[in-house]
């Protein structure tokens, strides 16, 4: 089968789930009152279980150098992407107080969570998925430090927000893998139970399996809520798509090509280069006095256009990097 068709087959379920979430919101099946408790369940229970299930036993992050590469590049490339998006916002003549900071944050950070996870898992497998979570720790650090200072204009970093279920689960997983204690939680052969660790791991795996389908449904519902929140601006829509889906993908792929990073991290960067904008900047714009409508436009536009560009970027990036 043609490589582009394979990638498209891997990513289409994600977009179908987003569409399903939007339809369920429209039909009133998935109500706004359900969003917060369901999101709390995903963020505090299901997602951490998914992270631990994919990290435990993964050889791709067993070497300290691989972990440092993942966290370091996750942080550095996100900060550099903010810089590129800031320059683009200036070229688009966006001003501070009129959407420049929000545009920078929205166009500068790709979807590194629920949408990226199933794509990495389908295209590259468990090893790259484990590396994705390590990489995401660096992205989270960049968003909650440089990103928050950028959008708020404040120099105070909200460290407490970085102490959450996903971050703790990544750190716990790395400790277990680094110490070799992850062997206690090996799944073992079918029907074979050596200790309580095997059944515990299976239960954790079952919980984790529900993380991204439920999260993506909620994402689709939230996107339906945000449609029409602010009148679209051609500058923001087109500029956001060019920065997030053309300029920054070339930058991320070039870094993956020429830096001596682990193969699993290069695989992660190929998928990250193809991703649309993350939804986190919408929340940050609401919390820190930005322009949520600008973030909404960038997120919705890049998500829709990425349905066309995403398979191309992954296929071309894979060939260019000889993965």
C-alpha positions as CSV (number, residue, x, y, z in Angstrom):
1,X,0.0,0.0,0.0
2,X,1.2,3.5,-0.8
3,X,2.9,5.2,2.3
4,X,0.6,8.2,2.2
5,X,-2.5,5.9,2.3
6,X,-1.0,4.1,5.3
7,X,-0.5,7.3,7.2
8,X,-3.9,8.7,6.2
9,X,-5.5,5.4,7.5
10,X,-3.6,6.0,10.8
11,X,-4.7,9.6,11.3
12,X,-8.3,9.5,10.0
13,X,-9.7,7.8,13.1
14,X,-8.5,10.8,15.1
15,X,-10.4,13.3,12.9
16,X,-13.5,11.0,12.9
17,X,-13.4,11.1,16.7
18,X,-13.2,14.9,16.7
19,X,-16.1,15.0,14.3
20,X,-18.0,12.6,16.5
21,X,-17.5,14.8,19.5
22,X,-18.7,17.8,17.6
23,X,-21.8,15.9,16.5
24,X,-22.5,14.6,20.0
25,X,-22.3,18.1,21.3
26,X,-24.6,19.4,18.6
27,X,-27.2,16.6,19.4
28,X,-27.0,17.3,23.1
29,X,-25.6,13.9,24.0
30,X,-22.3,15.3,25.3
31,X,-23.3,18.3,27.3
32,X,-21.1,21.1,28.7
33,X,-21.8,20.0,32.2
34,X,-20.1,16.7,31.5
35,X,-16.9,18.3,30.2
36,X,-15.2,19.1,33.5
37,X,-15.8,15.7,35.3
38,X,-14.9,13.7,32.2
39,X,-11.8,15.8,31.6
40,X,-10.7,15.4,35.2
41,X,-11.1,11.6,34.8
42,X,-9.0,11.6,31.7
43,X,-6.3,14.0,32.9
44,X,-5.9,12.6,36.4
45,X,-6.5,8.9,35.9
46,X,-6.7,7.6,32.3
47,X,-3.9,9.6,30.8
48,X,-1.4,8.9,33.5
49,X,-2.2,5.2,33.2
50,X,-1.6,5.4,29.4
51,X,1.7,7.1,30.0
52,X,2.9,4.5,32.5
53,X,1.7,1.6,30.3
54,X,3.7,2.9,27.3
55,X,6.8,4.0,29.2
56,X,7.2,0.8,31.4
57,X,9.4,-1.7,29.6
58,X,10.4,0.6,26.7
59,X,14.0,0.3,25.7
60,X,13.8,3.6,23.8
61,X,14.1,5.6,27.0
62,X,16.2,3.2,29.1
63,X,19.4,5.2,28.4
64,X,19.7,8.5,30.3
65,X,21.1,10.2,27.2
66,X,17.8,9.4,25.3
67,X,15.8,10.9,28.2
68,X,17.9,14.1,28.2
69,X,17.6,14.4,24.4
70,X,13.8,14.0,24.6
71,X,13.2,16.6,27.4
72,X,15.8,19.0,26.1
73,X,14.6,19.1,22.5
74,X,11.0,19.2,23.7
75,X,11.8,22.4,25.6
76,X,14.3,24.0,23.2
77,X,12.3,23.5,20.0
78,X,9.1,24.8,21.6
79,X,10.9,28.0,22.8
80,X,12.5,28.5,19.3
81,X,9.0,27.9,17.7
82,X,7.6,30.7,19.9
83,X,10.4,32.9,18.6
84,X,9.6,32.1,15.0
85,X,5.8,32.7,15.6
86,X,6.6,36.0,17.3
87,X,8.5,37.2,14.2
88,X,5.6,36.0,12.0
89,X,3.1,37.9,14.1
90,X,5.2,41.0,13.6
91,X,5.3,40.5,9.9
92,X,1.4,40.1,10.0
93,X,1.3,43.5,11.8
94,X,-0.3,42.1,14.9
95,X,0.2,44.3,17.9
96,X,0.5,43.5,21.6
97,X,-2.9,43.8,23.1
98,X,-4.5,43.0,19.8
99,X,-3.6,39.3,19.5
100,X,0.2,39.2,18.9
101,X,1.1,37.3,22.1
102,X,-1.9,34.9,21.7
103,X,-1.0,34.2,18.0
104,X,2.6,33.5,19.0
105,X,1.6,30.9,21.6
106,X,-1.1,29.4,19.4
107,X,1.0,29.0,16.2
108,X,4.1,28.2,18.2
109,X,3.0,25.1,19.9
110,X,1.8,22.0,18.1
111,X,-0.7,19.4,19.4
112,X,1.6,17.2,21.5
113,X,-1.1,15.3,23.4
114,X,-4.3,13.5,22.7
115,X,-4.2,13.9,18.9
116,X,-0.5,13.1,18.5
117,X,-0.5,10.0,20.7
118,X,-2.6,7.7,18.5
119,X,-0.8,8.9,15.4
120,X,2.6,8.2,16.9
121,X,1.4,4.8,18.2
122,X,-0.1,3.8,14.8
123,X,2.8,5.0,12.7
124,X,5.8,4.2,14.8
125,X,4.8,1.9,17.7
126,X,5.3,1.7,21.4
127,X,9.0,2.8,21.5
128,X,8.3,6.1,19.9
129,X,5.1,6.6,22.0
130,X,7.2,6.3,25.2
131,X,9.6,8.9,23.8
132,X,6.7,11.2,22.9
133,X,5.7,11.4,26.6
134,X,9.3,12.2,27.6
135,X,9.5,14.8,24.8
136,X,6.1,16.2,26.0
137,X,7.6,16.8,29.5
138,X,10.0,19.3,27.9
139,X,7.1,20.9,25.9
140,X,5.1,21.3,29.1
141,X,8.0,23.0,30.8
142,X,8.4,25.4,27.9
143,X,4.7,26.3,27.8
144,X,4.3,26.8,31.6
145,X,7.5,28.9,31.8
146,X,8.3,30.8,28.6
147,X,4.8,30.5,27.2
148,X,3.1,31.9,30.3
149,X,5.5,34.7,30.7
150,X,5.0,35.5,27.0
151,X,1.2,35.7,27.1
152,X,0.9,37.3,30.5
153,X,3.8,39.7,30.4
154,X,4.6,38.5,33.9
155,X,8.0,37.0,35.0
156,X,6.4,34.7,37.6
157,X,6.3,31.0,36.6
158,X,3.2,29.0,37.9
159,X,5.3,26.0,39.0
160,X,2.4,24.4,40.8
161,X,0.5,23.8,37.5
162,X,3.4,21.6,36.4
163,X,2.8,19.2,39.3
164,X,0.0,17.2,37.8
165,X,-0.9,13.6,36.9
166,X,0.8,13.4,33.5
167,X,4.1,15.0,34.7
168,X,4.2,12.8,37.8
169,X,3.4,9.7,35.7
170,X,6.3,10.4,33.3
171,X,8.7,11.0,36.1
172,X,7.6,7.8,37.9
173,X,7.8,5.8,34.7
174,X,11.4,7.1,34.1
175,X,12.4,6.1,37.6
176,X,10.9,2.6,37.2
177,X,12.6,2.1,33.9
178,X,15.9,3.5,35.0
179,X,16.0,1.4,38.1
180,X,14.8,-1.8,36.3
181,X,11.8,-2.0,38.7
182,X,9.5,-1.9,35.7
183,X,10.1,-5.6,35.3
184,X,7.7,-6.1,38.3
185,X,4.9,-4.7,36.1
186,X,5.6,-6.9,33.1
187,X,2.4,-8.2,31.4
188,X,3.7,-11.7,30.8
189,X,2.3,-14.3,28.5
190,X,-1.4,-14.6,27.9
191,X,-3.1,-16.5,30.8
192,X,0.2,-16.5,32.8
193,X,0.3,-14.7,36.2
194,X,3.6,-14.6,38.0
195,X,2.7,-11.9,40.6
196,X,0.3,-9.1,41.3
197,X,2.4,-6.9,39.0
198,X,1.0,-8.6,35.8
199,X,-2.7,-8.1,36.6
200,X,-2.0,-4.6,37.9
201,X,-0.3,-3.7,34.6
202,X,-3.2,-5.2,32.7
203,X,-5.7,-3.1,34.7
204,X,-3.5,0.0,34.1
205,X,-3.4,-0.8,30.4
206,X,-7.2,-1.1,30.2
207,X,-7.6,2.3,31.9
208,X,-5.0,3.9,29.6
209,X,-6.7,2.6,26.5
210,X,-9.7,4.9,27.1
211,X,-7.6,8.0,27.5
212,X,-7.3,9.4,24.0
213,X,-10.6,8.3,22.5
214,X,-12.5,10.0,25.3
215,X,-10.2,13.0,25.3
216,X,-10.5,13.5,21.5
217,X,-14.3,13.3,21.8
218,X,-14.2,16.1,24.4
219,X,-11.9,18.1,22.1
220,X,-14.4,17.8,19.2
221,X,-17.2,19.0,21.5
222,X,-15.1,22.0,22.7
223,X,-14.2,22.9,19.1
224,X,-18.0,22.9,18.3
225,X,-18.5,25.4,21.2
226,X,-15.7,27.6,19.9
227,X,-16.9,27.8,16.3
228,X,-18.2,31.3,15.7
229,X,-16.9,32.7,19.0
230,X,-15.0,35.5,17.0
231,X,-15.3,36.7,13.5
232,X,-12.5,35.0,11.5
233,X,-9.6,37.2,10.3
234,X,-7.8,36.2,7.1
235,X,-4.5,37.4,8.4
236,X,-4.8,35.2,11.5
237,X,-6.2,32.2,9.7
238,X,-3.9,32.2,6.8
239,X,-0.9,33.3,8.8
240,X,-1.5,30.7,11.5
241,X,-1.7,27.9,8.9
242,X,1.5,29.0,7.1
243,X,3.5,29.3,10.3
244,X,2.1,26.1,12.0
245,X,1.8,23.9,8.9
246,X,4.6,25.1,6.6
247,X,7.4,27.1,8.3
248,X,7.6,25.3,11.6
249,X,7.3,21.8,10.1
250,X,10.4,22.5,8.0
251,X,12.2,23.8,11.0
252,X,11.4,20.7,13.1
253,X,12.2,18.3,10.3
254,X,15.6,20.0,9.8
255,X,16.4,19.7,13.5
256,X,15.4,16.0,13.3
257,X,17.6,15.6,10.2
258,X,20.8,17.2,11.4
259,X,20.9,16.7,15.1
260,X,22.4,13.4,16.5
261,X,19.2,12.6,18.4
262,X,17.9,9.0,19.1
263,X,15.9,7.5,16.2
264,X,12.8,7.2,18.4
265,X,12.9,11.0,19.0
266,X,13.4,11.7,15.3
267,X,10.2,9.6,14.7
268,X,8.4,11.7,17.3
269,X,9.6,15.0,15.7
270,X,8.3,13.8,12.3
271,X,4.8,13.5,13.7
272,X,5.1,16.6,15.8
273,X,6.0,18.6,12.7
274,X,2.8,17.5,11.0
275,X,0.5,18.4,14.0
276,X,-1.9,21.3,14.0
277,X,-1.9,23.8,16.9
278,X,-2.6,22.7,20.4
279,X,-5.7,23.7,22.3
280,X,-3.8,24.7,25.5
281,X,-3.2,28.3,24.3
282,X,-7.0,28.8,24.3
283,X,-7.1,28.1,28.0
284,X,-4.0,30.1,28.7
285,X,-5.4,33.1,26.8
286,X,-8.5,33.0,29.0
287,X,-6.5,32.7,32.2
288,X,-3.8,35.3,31.5
289,X,-5.7,38.0,29.7
290,X,-4.9,37.1,26.1
291,X,-7.3,36.9,23.1
292,X,-9.0,33.5,23.2
293,X,-10.7,34.3,19.9
294,X,-7.4,34.5,18.1
295,X,-6.3,31.1,19.6
296,X,-9.6,29.6,18.5
297,X,-9.1,30.7,14.9
298,X,-5.6,29.3,14.7
299,X,-6.6,26.0,16.3
300,X,-9.7,25.4,14.2
301,X,-8.0,26.5,10.9
302,X,-4.9,24.4,11.4
303,X,-6.9,21.4,12.5
304,X,-9.0,21.5,9.4
305,X,-6.1,22.1,7.0
306,X,-3.9,19.5,8.7
307,X,-6.2,16.8,7.4
308,X,-4.7,17.5,4.0
309,X,-1.1,18.4,5.0
310,X,-0.5,15.9,7.9
311,X,-0.1,12.7,5.7
312,X,2.2,14.6,3.3
313,X,4.5,16.0,6.0
314,X,4.8,12.6,7.7
315,X,5.5,10.7,4.5
316,X,7.9,13.3,3.1
317,X,9.6,13.7,6.5
318,X,10.1,10.0,6.9
319,X,11.7,9.7,3.5
320,X,13.9,12.7,4.0
321,X,15.2,11.4,7.3
322,X,15.5,7.9,6.0
323,X,13.5,6.4,8.9
